[in-house]
């Protein structure tokens, strides 16, 4: 699925500063935030206290969805709380843009889907 690519890249600790740019490592977490996460009993199993991958609980990345309107792919964050998190995290750790590799993979996925329908 299309949004799985964004989830996997982000959970692997990579973001995208520019559309169709290269993936880059997300900014490391501050020591004080790592200590908070060490005490957090609800921390997602898909992260660790010191991993910068925007997965404290997993709900924001899990809420990603997509639609295609008029030939345009639209990736959205579902839910008001998740949207606030996405906006806040994107300022410090840009992740929401598609990398060149993401775009290439998505194009191939869509082409395959279209060919399979014929």
Beta strands, then each sheet from edge to edge (+ up, - down):
strand 1: 14-16
strand 2: 23-25
strand 3: 64-69
strand 4: 72-77
sheet 1: 1+ 2-
sheet 2: 3+ 4-
end
